[in-house]
Amino acid sequence: MKGAEGPFADVFHAMAGNPLVDWLFMLGLLGVGVGLLLGIAVRLSVTAGSVLLLLMWMASLPIKTNPVIDDHIVYIAALWVVGSALDWQKWSLAALWQRLPYVKDYYWLH
């Protein structure tokens, strides 16, 4: 983040090197990965992953090859495809997770 350029450089320079920010970022990535792999809280994982990828896209501005679309935006679209295919997941804990009473009460936890 110390090498960030562009319109959001000041924000990312202020966060660079802060151990709390580093830990939160890595825990966020771990949570997104575990949620997607196991099929637990997929909607929350897709949303959190999209926010993290959007922040990474903002840190990489200005983009050299294409001014709008880069791999971060493509990965956000891929996350939403995975999230929309939640009902067709066969080898995950999604069915067990969605039967929990707490999860039934809160739709965003599906």
Jmol script that loads the backbone (N, CA, C; Angstrom):
load data "model"
ATOM      1  N   MET A   1       0.809  -1.193   0.000  1.00  0.00           N
ATOM      2  CA  MET A   1       0.000   0.000   0.000  1.00  0.00           C
ATOM      3  C   MET A   1       0.853   1.259   0.000  1.00  0.00           C
ATOM      4  N   LYS A   2       2.127   1.105   0.353  1.00  0.00           N
ATOM      5  CA  LYS A   2       3.008   2.280   0.342  1.00  0.00           C
ATOM      6  C   LYS A   2       3.269   2.762  -1.073  1.00  0.00           C
ATOM      7  N   GLY A   3       3.136   1.863  -2.061  1.00  0.00           N
ATOM      8  CA  GLY A   3       3.376   2.230  -3.447  1.00  0.00           C
ATOM      9  C   GLY A   3       2.120   2.643  -4.182  1.00  0.00           C
ATOM     10  N   ALA A   4       1.011   2.833  -3.460  1.00  0.00           N
ATOM     11  CA  ALA A   4      -0.252   3.205  -4.103  1.00  0.00           C
ATOM     12  C   ALA A   4      -0.144   4.594  -4.721  1.00  0.00           C
ATOM     13  N   GLU A   5      -0.751   4.719  -5.885  1.00  0.00           N
ATOM     14  CA  GLU A   5      -0.794   6.002  -6.593  1.00  0.00           C
ATOM     15  C   GLU A   5      -2.253   6.311  -6.893  1.00  0.00           C
ATOM     16  N   GLY A   6      -2.509   7.465  -7.392  1.00  0.00           N
ATOM     17  CA  GLY A   6      -3.847   7.789  -7.837  1.00  0.00           C
ATOM     18  C   GLY A   6      -4.667   8.532  -6.798  1.00  0.00           C
ATOM     19  N   PRO A   7      -5.985   8.588  -7.016  1.00  0.00           N
ATOM     20  CA  PRO A   7      -6.842   9.439  -6.197  1.00  0.00           C
ATOM     21  C   PRO A   7      -6.993   8.984  -4.745  1.00  0.00           C
ATOM     22  N   PHE A   8      -6.748   7.716  -4.444  1.00  0.00           N
ATOM     23  CA  PHE A   8      -6.929   7.215  -3.088  1.00  0.00           C
ATOM     24  C   PHE A   8      -5.604   6.931  -2.398  1.00  0.00           C
ATOM     25  N   ALA A   9      -4.524   7.438  -2.934  1.00  0.00           N
ATOM     26  CA  ALA A   9      -3.187   7.139  -2.416  1.00  0.00           C
ATOM     27  C   ALA A   9      -3.029   7.572  -0.963  1.00  0.00           C
ATOM     28  N   ASP A  10      -3.544   8.726  -0.596  1.00  0.00           N
ATOM     29  CA  ASP A  10      -3.393   9.214   0.781  1.00  0.00           C
ATOM     30  C   ASP A  10      -4.048   8.278   1.789  1.00  0.00           C
ATOM     31  N   VAL A  11      -5.200   7.745   1.438  1.00  0.00           N
ATOM     32  CA  VAL A  11      -5.908   6.822   2.334  1.00  0.00           C
ATOM     33  C   VAL A  11      -5.085   5.560   2.540  1.00  0.00           C
ATOM     34  N   PHE A  12      -4.574   4.993   1.468  1.00  0.00           N
ATOM     35  CA  PHE A  12      -3.822   3.752   1.577  1.00  0.00           C
ATOM     36  C   PHE A  12      -2.443   3.964   2.191  1.00  0.00           C
ATOM     37  N   HIS A  13      -1.838   5.122   1.980  1.00  0.00           N
ATOM     38  CA  HIS A  13      -0.565   5.417   2.624  1.00  0.00           C
ATOM     39  C   HIS A  13      -0.751   5.532   4.132  1.00  0.00           C
ATOM     40  N   ALA A  14      -1.876   6.075   4.575  1.00  0.00           N
ATOM     41  CA  ALA A  14      -2.140   6.193   6.012  1.00  0.00           C
ATOM     42  C   ALA A  14      -2.326   4.823   6.661  1.00  0.00           C
ATOM     43  N   MET A  15      -2.876   3.861   5.914  1.00  0.00           N
ATOM     44  CA  MET A  15      -3.095   2.522   6.460  1.00  0.00           C
ATOM     45  C   MET A  15      -1.859   1.638   6.358  1.00  0.00           C
ATOM     46  N   ALA A  16      -0.924   1.977   5.505  1.00  0.00           N
ATOM     47  CA  ALA A  16       0.248   1.126   5.247  1.00  0.00           C
ATOM     48  C   ALA A  16       1.102   0.969   6.496  1.00  0.00           C
ATOM     49  N   GLY A  17       1.478  -0.271   6.767  1.00  0.00           N
ATOM     50  CA  GLY A  17       2.358  -0.541   7.885  1.00  0.00           C
ATOM     51  C   GLY A  17       1.678  -0.676   9.232  1.00  0.00           C
ATOM     52  N   ASN A  18       0.379  -0.447   9.293  1.00  0.00           N
ATOM     53  CA  ASN A  18      -0.356  -0.590  10.548  1.00  0.00           C
ATOM     54  C   ASN A  18      -0.637  -2.071  10.791  1.00  0.00           C
ATOM     55  N   PRO A  19      -0.135  -2.649  11.880  1.00  0.00           N
ATOM     56  CA  PRO A  19      -0.341  -4.081  12.120  1.00  0.00           C
ATOM     57  C   PRO A  19      -1.821  -4.461  12.249  1.00  0.00           C
ATOM     58  N   LEU A  20      -2.640  -3.585  12.800  1.00  0.00           N
ATOM     59  CA  LEU A  20      -4.069  -3.886  12.933  1.00  0.00           C
ATOM     60  C   LEU A  20      -4.723  -4.019  11.563  1.00  0.00           C
ATOM     61  N   VAL A  21      -4.381  -3.133  10.651  1.00  0.00           N
ATOM     62  CA  VAL A  21      -4.929  -3.194   9.294  1.00  0.00           C
ATOM     63  C   VAL A  21      -4.462  -4.468   8.600  1.00  0.00           C
ATOM     64  N   ASP A  22      -3.199  -4.821   8.786  1.00  0.00           N
ATOM     65  CA  ASP A  22      -2.673  -6.051   8.182  1.00  0.00           C
ATOM     66  C   ASP A  22      -3.410  -7.278   8.701  1.00  0.00           C
ATOM     67  N   TRP A  23      -3.598  -7.353  10.009  1.00  0.00           N
ATOM     68  CA  TRP A  23      -4.300  -8.488  10.597  1.00  0.00           C
ATOM     69  C   TRP A  23      -5.754  -8.553  10.149  1.00  0.00           C
ATOM     70  N   LEU A  24      -6.442  -7.417  10.139  1.00  0.00           N
ATOM     71  CA  LEU A  24      -7.845  -7.405   9.704  1.00  0.00           C
ATOM     72  C   LEU A  24      -7.983  -7.825   8.252  1.00  0.00           C
ATOM     73  N   PHE A  25      -7.057  -7.377   7.419  1.00  0.00           N
ATOM     74  CA  PHE A  25      -7.089  -7.752   6.006  1.00  0.00           C
ATOM     75  C   PHE A  25      -6.892  -9.255   5.841  1.00  0.00           C
ATOM     76  N   MET A  26      -5.898  -9.801   6.523  1.00  0.00           N
ATOM     77  CA  MET A  26      -5.621 -11.233   6.393  1.00  0.00           C
ATOM     78  C   MET A  26      -6.745 -12.078   6.998  1.00  0.00           C
ATOM     79  N   LEU A  27      -7.314 -11.646   8.120  1.00  0.00           N
ATOM     80  CA  LEU A  27      -8.451 -12.372   8.699  1.00  0.00           C
ATOM     81  C   LEU A  27      -9.678 -12.287   7.794  1.00  0.00           C
ATOM     82  N   GLY A  28      -9.851 -11.143   7.146  1.00  0.00           N
ATOM     83  CA  GLY A  28     -10.943 -11.010   6.192  1.00  0.00           C
ATOM     84  C   GLY A  28     -10.785 -11.959   5.016  1.00  0.00           C
ATOM     85  N   LEU A  29      -9.573 -12.053   4.487  1.00  0.00           N
ATOM     86  CA  LEU A  29      -9.310 -12.990   3.399  1.00  0.00           C
ATOM     87  C   LEU A  29      -9.533 -14.432   3.845  1.00  0.00           C
ATOM     88  N   LEU A  30      -9.095 -14.756   5.060  1.00  0.00           N
ATOM     89  CA  LEU A  30      -9.304 -16.103   5.593  1.00  0.00           C
ATOM     90  C   LEU A  30     -10.792 -16.404   5.738  1.00  0.00           C
ATOM     91  N   GLY A  31     -11.542 -15.461   6.270  1.00  0.00           N
ATOM     92  CA  GLY A  31     -12.987 -15.655   6.434  1.00  0.00           C
ATOM     93  C   GLY A  31     -13.700 -15.841   5.110  1.00  0.00           C
ATOM     94  N   VAL A  32     -13.336 -15.054   4.125  1.00  0.00           N
ATOM     95  CA  VAL A  32     -13.948 -15.179   2.800  1.00  0.00           C
ATOM     96  C   VAL A  32     -13.617 -16.540   2.196  1.00  0.00           C
ATOM     97  N   GLY A  33     -12.369 -16.931   2.281  1.00  0.00           N
ATOM     98  CA  GLY A  33     -11.953 -18.212   1.717  1.00  0.00           C
ATOM     99  C   GLY A  33     -12.621 -19.394   2.390  1.00  0.00           C
ATOM    100  N   VAL A  34     -12.658 -19.400   3.711  1.00  0.00           N
ATOM    101  CA  VAL A  34     -13.285 -20.507   4.440  1.00  0.00           C
ATOM    102  C   VAL A  34     -14.783 -20.552   4.163  1.00  0.00           C
ATOM    103  N   GLY A  35     -15.421 -19.394   4.154  1.00  0.00           N
ATOM    104  CA  GLY A  35     -16.855 -19.345   3.870  1.00  0.00           C
ATOM    105  C   GLY A  35     -17.193 -19.877   2.493  1.00  0.00           C
ATOM    106  N   LEU A  36     -16.400 -19.513   1.501  1.00  0.00           N
ATOM    107  CA  LEU A  36     -16.661 -19.983   0.141  1.00  0.00           C
ATOM    108  C   LEU A  36     -16.326 -21.459  -0.030  1.00  0.00           C
ATOM    109  N   LEU A  37     -15.253 -21.913   0.575  1.00  0.00           N
ATOM    110  CA  LEU A  37     -14.867 -23.316   0.441  1.00  0.00           C
ATOM    111  C   LEU A  37     -15.851 -24.254   1.124  1.00  0.00           C
ATOM    112  N   LEU A  38     -16.336 -23.864   2.290  1.00  0.00           N
ATOM    113  CA  LEU A  38     -17.226 -24.741   3.042  1.00  0.00           C
ATOM    114  C   LEU A  38     -18.702 -24.511   2.726  1.00  0.00           C
ATOM    115  N   GLY A  39     -19.028 -23.409   2.085  1.00  0.00           N
ATOM    116  CA  GLY A  39     -20.422 -23.117   1.786  1.00  0.00           C
ATOM    117  C   GLY A  39     -21.164 -22.534   2.977  1.00  0.00           C
ATOM    118  N   ILE A  40     -20.442 -21.918   3.877  1.00  0.00           N
ATOM    119  CA  ILE A  40     -21.022 -21.329   5.081  1.00  0.00           C
ATOM    120  C   ILE A  40     -21.029 -19.810   4.927  1.00  0.00           C
ATOM    121  N   ALA A  41     -22.192 -19.206   5.138  1.00  0.00           N
ATOM    122  CA  ALA A  41     -22.341 -17.748   5.026  1.00  0.00           C
ATOM    123  C   ALA A  41     -21.802 -17.251   3.688  1.00  0.00           C
ATOM    124  N   VAL A  42     -22.246 -17.872   2.614  1.00  0.00           N
ATOM    125  CA  VAL A  42     -21.727 -17.554   1.281  1.00  0.00           C
ATOM    126  C   VAL A  42     -22.091 -16.124   0.885  1.00  0.00           C
ATOM    127  N   ARG A  43     -23.290 -15.687   1.181  1.00  0.00           N
ATOM    128  CA  ARG A  43     -23.668 -14.310   0.813  1.00  0.00           C
ATOM    129  C   ARG A  43     -22.781 -13.290   1.520  1.00  0.00           C
ATOM    130  N   LEU A  44     -22.525 -13.526   2.789  1.00  0.00           N
ATOM    131  CA  LEU A  44     -21.641 -12.639   3.541  1.00  0.00           C
ATOM    132  C   LEU A  44     -20.220 -12.709   2.997  1.00  0.00           C
ATOM    133  N   SER A  45     -19.765 -13.899   2.642  1.00  0.00           N
ATOM    134  CA  SER A  45     -18.418 -14.065   2.086  1.00  0.00           C
ATOM    135  C   SER A  45     -18.283 -13.369   0.738  1.00  0.00           C
ATOM    136  N   VAL A  46     -19.294 -13.486  -0.101  1.00  0.00           N
ATOM    137  CA  VAL A  46     -19.260 -12.831  -1.418  1.00  0.00           C
ATOM    138  C   VAL A  46     -19.234 -11.314  -1.253  1.00  0.00           C
ATOM    139  N   THR A  47     -20.031 -10.801  -0.340  1.00  0.00           N
ATOM    140  CA  THR A  47     -20.067  -9.358  -0.119  1.00  0.00           C
ATOM    141  C   THR A  47     -18.738  -8.857   0.448  1.00  0.00           C
ATOM    142  N   ALA A  48     -18.223  -9.542   1.454  1.00  0.00           N
ATOM    143  CA  ALA A  48     -16.942  -9.133   2.050  1.00  0.00           C
ATOM    144  C   ALA A  48     -15.805  -9.267   1.045  1.00  0.00           C
ATOM    145  N   GLY A  49     -15.803 -10.344   0.272  1.00  0.00           N
ATOM    146  CA  GLY A  49     -14.776 -10.518  -0.746  1.00  0.00           C
ATOM    147  C   GLY A  49     -14.845  -9.438  -1.815  1.00  0.00           C
ATOM    148  N   SER A  50     -16.053  -9.040  -2.175  1.00  0.00           N
ATOM    149  CA  SER A  50     -16.213  -7.971  -3.167  1.00  0.00           C
ATOM    150  C   SER A  50     -15.683  -6.644  -2.635  1.00  0.00           C
ATOM    151  N   VAL A  51     -15.934  -6.371  -1.374  1.00  0.00           N
ATOM    152  CA  VAL A  51     -15.427  -5.131  -0.771  1.00  0.00           C
ATOM    153  C   VAL A  51     -13.903  -5.148  -0.731  1.00  0.00           C
ATOM    154  N   LEU A  52     -13.316  -6.278  -0.322  1.00  0.00           N
ATOM    155  CA  LEU A  52     -11.853  -6.375  -0.291  1.00  0.00           C
ATOM    156  C   LEU A  52     -11.256  -6.212  -1.681  1.00  0.00           C
ATOM    157  N   LEU A  53     -11.858  -6.850  -2.668  1.00  0.00           N
ATOM    158  CA  LEU A  53     -11.350  -6.714  -4.038  1.00  0.00           C
ATOM    159  C   LEU A  53     -11.520  -5.297  -4.571  1.00  0.00           C
ATOM    160  N   LEU A  54     -12.606  -4.648  -4.213  1.00  0.00           N
ATOM    161  CA  LEU A  54     -12.807  -3.256  -4.636  1.00  0.00           C
ATOM    162  C   LEU A  54     -11.745  -2.349  -4.014  1.00  0.00           C
ATOM    163  N   LEU A  55     -11.413  -2.595  -2.749  1.00  0.00           N
ATOM    164  CA  LEU A  55     -10.354  -1.812  -2.111  1.00  0.00           C
ATOM    165  C   LEU A  55      -9.001  -2.063  -2.779  1.00  0.00           C
ATOM    166  N   MET A  56      -8.740  -3.318  -3.161  1.00  0.00           N
ATOM    167  CA  MET A  56      -7.489  -3.616  -3.873  1.00  0.00           C
ATOM    168  C   MET A  56      -7.463  -2.938  -5.239  1.00  0.00           C
ATOM    169  N   TRP A  57      -8.626  -2.882  -5.907  1.00  0.00           N
ATOM    170  CA  TRP A  57      -8.711  -2.192  -7.193  1.00  0.00           C
ATOM    171  C   TRP A  57      -8.429  -0.703  -7.011  1.00  0.00           C
ATOM    172  N   MET A  58      -9.002  -0.123  -5.944  1.00  0.00           N
ATOM    173  CA  MET A  58      -8.787   1.299  -5.681  1.00  0.00           C
ATOM    174  C   MET A  58      -7.319   1.599  -5.381  1.00  0.00           C
ATOM    175  N   ALA A  59      -6.633   0.654  -4.716  1.00  0.00           N
ATOM    176  CA  ALA A  59      -5.219   0.855  -4.402  1.00  0.00           C
ATOM    177  C   ALA A  59      -4.340   0.753  -5.642  1.00  0.00           C
ATOM    178  N   SER A  60      -4.821   0.053  -6.677  1.00  0.00           N
ATOM    179  CA  SER A  60      -4.007  -0.117  -7.883  1.00  0.00           C
ATOM    180  C   SER A  60      -4.267   0.945  -8.946  1.00  0.00           C
ATOM    181  N   LEU A  61      -5.113   1.910  -8.653  1.00  0.00           N
ATOM    182  CA  LEU A  61      -5.375   2.988  -9.615  1.00  0.00           C
ATOM    183  C   LEU A  61      -4.156   3.878  -9.734  1.00  0.00           C
ATOM    184  N   PRO A  62      -3.847   4.479 -10.823  1.00  0.00           N
ATOM    185  CA  PRO A  62      -4.415   4.307 -12.150  1.00  0.00           C
ATOM    186  C   PRO A  62      -3.911   3.015 -12.787  1.00  0.00           C
ATOM    187  N   ILE A  63      -4.801   2.322 -13.441  1.00  0.00           N
ATOM    188  CA  ILE A  63      -4.480   1.051 -14.075  1.00  0.00           C
ATOM    189  C   ILE A  63      -3.803   1.330 -15.412  1.00  0.00           C
ATOM    190  N   LYS A  64      -2.734   0.620 -15.659  1.00  0.00           N
ATOM    191  CA  LYS A  64      -1.921   0.886 -16.858  1.00  0.00           C
ATOM    192  C   LYS A  64      -2.552   0.329 -18.134  1.00  0.00           C
ATOM    193  N   THR A  65      -3.151  -0.876 -18.061  1.00  0.00           N
ATOM    194  CA  THR A  65      -3.602  -1.533 -19.286  1.00  0.00           C
ATOM    195  C   THR A  65      -5.021  -1.145 -19.682  1.00  0.00           C
ATOM    196  N   ASN A  66      -5.932  -1.123 -18.752  1.00  0.00           N
ATOM    197  CA  ASN A  66      -7.323  -0.783 -19.041  1.00  0.00           C
ATOM    198  C   ASN A  66      -7.794   0.158 -17.937  1.00  0.00           C
ATOM    199  N   PRO A  67      -8.359   1.295 -18.272  1.00  0.00           N
ATOM    200  CA  PRO A  67      -8.687   2.279 -17.240  1.00  0.00           C
ATOM    201  C   PRO A  67      -9.816   1.864 -16.296  1.00  0.00           C
ATOM    202  N   VAL A  68     -10.600   0.848 -16.633  1.00  0.00           N
ATOM    203  CA  VAL A  68     -11.740   0.477 -15.792  1.00  0.00           C
ATOM    204  C   VAL A  68     -11.650  -0.963 -15.315  1.00  0.00           C
ATOM    205  N   ILE A  69     -11.518  -1.880 -16.229  1.00  0.00           N
ATOM    206  CA  ILE A  69     -11.590  -3.306 -15.905  1.00  0.00           C
ATOM    207  C   ILE A  69     -10.188  -3.880 -15.729  1.00  0.00           C
ATOM    208  N   ASP A  70      -9.976  -4.563 -14.620  1.00  0.00           N
ATOM    209  CA  ASP A  70      -8.771  -5.358 -14.435  1.00  0.00           C
ATOM    210  C   ASP A  70      -9.172  -6.638 -13.723  1.00  0.00           C
ATOM    211  N   ASP A  71      -8.197  -7.406 -13.272  1.00  0.00           N
ATOM    212  CA  ASP A  71      -8.505  -8.709 -12.694  1.00  0.00           C
ATOM    213  C   ASP A  71      -9.355  -8.611 -11.427  1.00  0.00           C
ATOM    214  N   HIS A  72      -9.246  -7.533 -10.665  1.00  0.00           N
ATOM    215  CA  HIS A  72     -10.056  -7.391  -9.459  1.00  0.00           C
ATOM    216  C   HIS A  72     -11.549  -7.323  -9.786  1.00  0.00           C
ATOM    217  N   ILE A  73     -11.895  -6.594 -10.831  1.00  0.00           N
ATOM    218  CA  ILE A  73     -13.308  -6.477 -11.229  1.00  0.00           C
ATOM    219  C   ILE A  73     -13.811  -7.815 -11.769  1.00  0.00           C
ATOM    220  N   VAL A  74     -12.979  -8.520 -12.505  1.00  0.00           N
ATOM    221  CA  VAL A  74     -13.358  -9.842 -13.016  1.00  0.00           C
ATOM    222  C   VAL A  74     -13.582 -10.808 -11.859  1.00  0.00           C
ATOM    223  N   TYR A  75     -12.732 -10.744 -10.833  1.00  0.00           N
ATOM    224  CA  TYR A  75     -12.895 -11.612  -9.667  1.00  0.00           C
ATOM    225  C   TYR A  75     -14.161 -11.273  -8.881  1.00  0.00           C
ATOM    226  N   ILE A  76     -14.525 -10.008  -8.830  1.00  0.00           N
ATOM    227  CA  ILE A  76     -15.785  -9.634  -8.176  1.00  0.00           C
ATOM    228  C   ILE A  76     -16.957 -10.277  -8.913  1.00  0.00           C
ATOM    229  N   ALA A  77     -16.944 -10.221 -10.234  1.00  0.00           N
ATOM    230  CA  ALA A  77     -18.003 -10.867 -11.015  1.00  0.00           C
ATOM    231  C   ALA A  77     -18.020 -12.375 -10.777  1.00  0.00           C
ATOM    232  N   ALA A  78     -16.834 -12.977 -10.693  1.00  0.00           N
ATOM    233  CA  ALA A  78     -16.759 -14.422 -10.433  1.00  0.00           C
ATOM    234  C   ALA A  78     -17.300 -14.760  -9.049  1.00  0.00           C
ATOM    235  N   LEU A  79     -17.033 -13.918  -8.063  1.00  0.00           N
ATOM    236  CA  LEU A  79     -17.592 -14.144  -6.728  1.00  0.00           C
ATOM    237  C   LEU A  79     -19.114 -14.133  -6.749  1.00  0.00           C
ATOM    238  N   TRP A  80     -19.690 -13.193  -7.483  1.00  0.00           N
ATOM    239  CA  TRP A  80     -21.154 -13.112  -7.549  1.00  0.00           C
ATOM    240  C   TRP A  80     -21.745 -14.298  -8.293  1.00  0.00           C
ATOM    241  N   VAL A  81     -21.041 -14.843  -9.258  1.00  0.00           N
ATOM    242  CA  VAL A  81     -21.502 -16.064  -9.930  1.00  0.00           C
ATOM    243  C   VAL A  81     -21.497 -17.226  -8.947  1.00  0.00           C
ATOM    244  N   VAL A  82     -20.427 -17.351  -8.167  1.00  0.00           N
ATOM    245  CA  VAL A  82     -20.369 -18.410  -7.155  1.00  0.00           C
ATOM    246  C   VAL A  82     -21.481 -18.229  -6.128  1.00  0.00           C
ATOM    247  N   GLY A  83     -21.711 -17.008  -5.708  1.00  0.00           N
ATOM    248  CA  GLY A  83     -22.773 -16.745  -4.737  1.00  0.00           C
ATOM    249  C   GLY A  83     -24.164 -17.030  -5.270  1.00  0.00           C
ATOM    250  N   SER A  84     -24.373 -16.788  -6.548  1.00  0.00           N
ATOM    251  CA  SER A  84     -25.694 -17.053  -7.124  1.00  0.00           C
ATOM    252  C   SER A  84     -25.930 -18.539  -7.359  1.00  0.00           C
ATOM    253  N   ALA A  85     -24.865 -19.328  -7.373  1.00  0.00           N
ATOM    254  CA  ALA A  85     -24.986 -20.776  -7.584  1.00  0.00           C
ATOM    255  C   ALA A  85     -25.058 -21.529  -6.262  1.00  0.00           C
ATOM    256  N   LEU A  86     -25.412 -20.850  -5.193  1.00  0.00           N
ATOM    257  CA  LEU A  86     -25.443 -21.470  -3.874  1.00  0.00           C
ATOM    258  C   LEU A  86     -26.402 -22.652  -3.806  1.00  0.00           C
ATOM    259  N   ASP A  87     -27.520 -22.576  -4.467  1.00  0.00           N
ATOM    260  CA  ASP A  87     -28.512 -23.656  -4.415  1.00  0.00           C
ATOM    261  C   ASP A  87     -28.039 -24.924  -5.106  1.00  0.00           C
ATOM    262  N   TRP A  88     -27.057 -24.819  -5.984  1.00  0.00           N
ATOM    263  CA  TRP A  88     -26.586 -25.986  -6.727  1.00  0.00           C
ATOM    264  C   TRP A  88     -25.324 -26.599  -6.131  1.00  0.00           C
ATOM    265  N   GLN A  89     -24.867 -26.078  -5.014  1.00  0.00           N
ATOM    266  CA  GLN A  89     -23.655 -26.631  -4.404  1.00  0.00           C
ATOM    267  C   GLN A  89     -23.948 -28.011  -3.826  1.00  0.00           C
ATOM    268  N   LYS A  90     -23.202 -28.994  -4.251  1.00  0.00           N
ATOM    269  CA  LYS A  90     -23.424 -30.373  -3.809  1.00  0.00           C
ATOM    270  C   LYS A  90     -22.414 -30.819  -2.764  1.00  0.00           C
ATOM    271  N   TRP A  91     -21.169 -30.400  -2.900  1.00  0.00           N
ATOM    272  CA  TRP A  91     -20.107 -30.875  -2.015  1.00  0.00           C
ATOM    273  C   TRP A  91     -19.698 -29.792  -1.024  1.00  0.00           C
ATOM    274  N   SER A  92     -20.651 -29.269  -0.311  1.00  0.00           N
ATOM    275  CA  SER A  92     -20.342 -28.248   0.675  1.00  0.00           C
ATOM    276  C   SER A  92     -21.234 -28.460   1.899  1.00  0.00           C
ATOM    277  N   LEU A  93     -21.022 -27.644   2.880  1.00  0.00           N
ATOM    278  CA  LEU A  93     -21.838 -27.694   4.094  1.00  0.00           C
ATOM    279  C   LEU A  93     -23.029 -26.749   4.001  1.00  0.00           C
ATOM    280  N   ALA A  94     -23.332 -26.264   2.793  1.00  0.00           N
ATOM    281  CA  ALA A  94     -24.396 -25.269   2.626  1.00  0.00           C
ATOM    282  C   ALA A  94     -25.749 -25.801   3.092  1.00  0.00           C
ATOM    283  N   ALA A  95     -26.080 -27.047   2.759  1.00  0.00           N
ATOM    284  CA  ALA A  95     -27.384 -27.593   3.154  1.00  0.00           C
ATOM    285  C   ALA A  95     -27.493 -27.701   4.672  1.00  0.00           C
ATOM    286  N   LEU A  96     -26.451 -28.163   5.316  1.00  0.00           N
ATOM    287  CA  LEU A  96     -26.459 -28.249   6.781  1.00  0.00           C
ATOM    288  C   LEU A  96     -26.508 -26.868   7.418  1.00  0.00           C
ATOM    289  N   TRP A  97     -25.751 -25.956   6.861  1.00  0.00           N
ATOM    290  CA  TRP A  97     -25.695 -24.591   7.386  1.00  0.00           C
ATOM    291  C   TRP A  97     -27.062 -23.917   7.300  1.00  0.00           C
ATOM    292  N   GLN A  98     -27.746 -24.076   6.175  1.00  0.00           N
ATOM    293  CA  GLN A  98     -29.023 -23.400   5.974  1.00  0.00           C
ATOM    294  C   GLN A  98     -30.149 -23.987   6.810  1.00  0.00           C
ATOM    295  N   ARG A  99     -29.956 -25.170   7.358  1.00  0.00           N
ATOM    296  CA  ARG A  99     -30.981 -25.767   8.223  1.00  0.00           C
ATOM    297  C   ARG A  99     -30.870 -25.318   9.671  1.00  0.00           C
ATOM    298  N   LEU A 100     -29.792 -24.645  10.035  1.00  0.00           N
ATOM    299  CA  LEU A 100     -29.640 -24.159  11.404  1.00  0.00           C
ATOM    300  C   LEU A 100     -30.702 -23.105  11.708  1.00  0.00           C
ATOM    301  N   PRO A 101     -31.309 -23.160  12.904  1.00  0.00           N
ATOM    302  CA  PRO A 101     -32.386 -22.201  13.230  1.00  0.00           C
ATOM    303  C   PRO A 101     -31.938 -20.745  13.161  1.00  0.00           C
ATOM    304  N   TYR A 102     -30.742 -20.451  13.631  1.00  0.00           N
ATOM    305  CA  TYR A 102     -30.256 -19.078  13.608  1.00  0.00           C
ATOM    306  C   TYR A 102     -30.093 -18.560  12.185  1.00  0.00           C
ATOM    307  N   VAL A 103     -29.626 -19.422  11.311  1.00  0.00           N
ATOM    308  CA  VAL A 103     -29.418 -19.035   9.915  1.00  0.00           C
ATOM    309  C   VAL A 103     -30.757 -18.835   9.217  1.00  0.00           C
ATOM    310  N   LYS A 104     -31.766 -19.634   9.573  1.00  0.00           N
ATOM    311  CA  LYS A 104     -33.098 -19.462   8.980  1.00  0.00           C
ATOM    312  C   LYS A 104     -33.695 -18.105   9.334  1.00  0.00           C
ATOM    313  N   ASP A 105     -33.392 -17.611  10.522  1.00  0.00           N
ATOM    314  CA  ASP A 105     -33.929 -16.317  10.949  1.00  0.00           C
ATOM    315  C   ASP A 105     -33.289 -15.144  10.217  1.00  0.00           C
ATOM    316  N   TYR A 106     -32.042 -15.293   9.828  1.00  0.00           N
ATOM    317  CA  TYR A 106     -31.300 -14.202   9.186  1.00  0.00           C
ATOM    318  C   TYR A 106     -30.896 -14.620   7.778  1.00  0.00           C
ATOM    319  N   TYR A 107     -31.626 -14.111   6.805  1.00  0.00           N
ATOM    320  CA  TYR A 107     -31.449 -14.509   5.415  1.00  0.00           C
ATOM    321  C   TYR A 107     -30.046 -14.197   4.886  1.00  0.00           C
ATOM    322  N   TRP A 108     -29.440 -13.138   5.381  1.00  0.00           N
ATOM    323  CA  TRP A 108     -28.129 -12.736   4.878  1.00  0.00           C
ATOM    324  C   TRP A 108     -27.034 -13.722   5.265  1.00  0.00           C
ATOM    325  N   LEU A 109     -27.313 -14.643   6.194  1.00  0.00           N
ATOM    326  CA  LEU A 109     -26.333 -15.651   6.586  1.00  0.00           C
ATOM    327  C   LEU A 109     -26.332 -16.873   5.679  1.00  0.00           C
ATOM    328  N   HIS A 110     -27.244 -16.951   4.723  1.00  0.00           N
ATOM    329  CA  HIS A 110     -27.299 -18.129   3.844  1.00  0.00           C
ATOM    330  C   HIS A 110     -26.036 -18.256   3.052  1.00  0.00           C
TER     331      HIS A 110
END
end "model"
wireframe off; spacefill off
backbone 0.3
color backbone group
